Amino acid sequence: MTLLDEVKKSLADTGKQVVKRTREITDTMQLKARIGAENEKIEKFCAEIGRKVFENAKEQDEERFAAEFEFIRGCLEKRDELEHQLADLDGSKFCSACGAKIDKKAKFCSHCGAPTEKQEEAPKEEVTALAETAGAKDVSMEEGAPAADGESPE
């Protein structure tokens, strides 16, 4: 065998070893990624189980996990406090009916429709007159008004 043949054989063997090692590394990385994905699923479902136990806690659960439940409640209170501080900074507030974050100047919640401020009650006669006026306007406007789905009635 000549020196050139030995170099060719050596390079070919080295190339095969590199391909083999690359395949092993790739397989290892894929397996580690799959293990990580399974671990994430496990953590997610364990957290969900814990959340359900916390939310549906019975007296025996309260006794068994008293320290953990107290810690969670403290964290929830702190989170709510921080969210309210953030709302103050960004000009929003929380609906007292549904808890949704809404504009600070809003009179009604855009999520549930509840009034956000105590509305002054109009005298009964004024409310009745407004309702009658609105009813008369609805009747006179129905013919040319678009349907609720945006199409014109025909």
C-alpha positions, 0 to 999 in steps of 0.5 A: 500500500502506498502512502496515498492509499493509507491517507485515503483510508485514514480519511475515510475512516475518520469521516465514518467516525465523524458521521457516527459521532454526529448521529450519536450526538443528534440522537442524544440531543433529540432524546434529551429534548423529548425527556424535557418535553415530558418533564414539562408535561408532568410539571404542568399536570402536577401544577394543575392537580395542585391548583384543583386541590387548592381551589376545591379544598376540603377541611382535611386538605386545609389541615394537611396543607395549611402552610402551603395554602397560607403561602398561596393565599399570601402570594395571591394577595400580593399579586392582586396588590401589584396588579392594582398598583399597575392599573393605577399606573396605566390608567385602568381599574378592575370591575367590581362585578367580574374583575376584568381590567377596564379603563379608569374612566369607563362608566360600564364594564366592557366585559360584563356591562356592569356599572363601574361607578354608583350611578345616580338614580333618575326619578321614576317619572323621568325613567318612564318618559325616557323609556317611552321616548326610546320605544317610539324612536325604535319603532320609527327607526326600525324600517331603515335600520340595519339588522343586528347582524349588519345586513339591511332587513328585507 
